[in-house]
Amino acid sequence: MTTLAHFHGYGPWLGRPDQYHAEYLRRPAPFDTAWQMMVSGMKSPDQEAHMPFEQRTIPPMQTGHWLLRRPSCLARQTWAEPKEAAEWLAGMYDQYPPAQRTDGAPVDIGTAAKVEYATMALTHGTDVVWVHYLSGERMFSASVVACPNRFHPRTPCPHPLS
C-alpha cells in the first residue's frame, strides 16, 4: 500500500483526566451543541466548554476531527513521510514520559517498538494517538493524523504541503 499524501501532528495536550473523559468537550457541532444545556447546570464547567470546537485544545473523540483545527504550530508539525511523523511522536513521548508503575514493571513496549508500529500504521493511512498518564494526576496526548483522512475524506486539509 502506498503512503498517503501527508501527516499532521497535534499536541501535546496536557490536562486532567476528567477533561479528557468529558465527551461534550471532544465533539464538533452538531454534537457539541448539547453542551450548552449541560454547562448551564454545572457548578464550574471547563473553560474550553465556552470555546468553539475548532479552538479547543482537548483531543477530539475522532482523530480525523483534528483536521478541523488549525493551530499555529501546524506548519512545523506536517510531514510527507510517516517515519518523520512517528519520530515526532517519540520526541513528545521523551519530553513527557509516562508515570512509572509502582511495581517497577515497564509501562509499555518501548519507544523503538512504538515508533516502528506508528510508522507502519501511518504508511497504511491509520491515524496514531499516544495517550498516557503523567505523574501528578495529569494526562498526555499526541496524535498524528493522515491527510487526506480515510474516515473524514471531505474535511479540508488544514495545512497542505507546498
Secondary structure, 3 states (H helix, E strand, C coil): CCCCCEEEEEEEEEECHHHHCCHHHCCCCCHHHHHHHHHHCCCCCCHHHHCCHHHCCCCCCCHHHHHHCCCHHHHHHEECCHHHHHHHHHHHHHHCCCCCCCCCCCCCCCHHHHHHHHHHHHHCCCCEEEEEEECCCEEEEEEEEEECCCCCCCCCCCCCCC
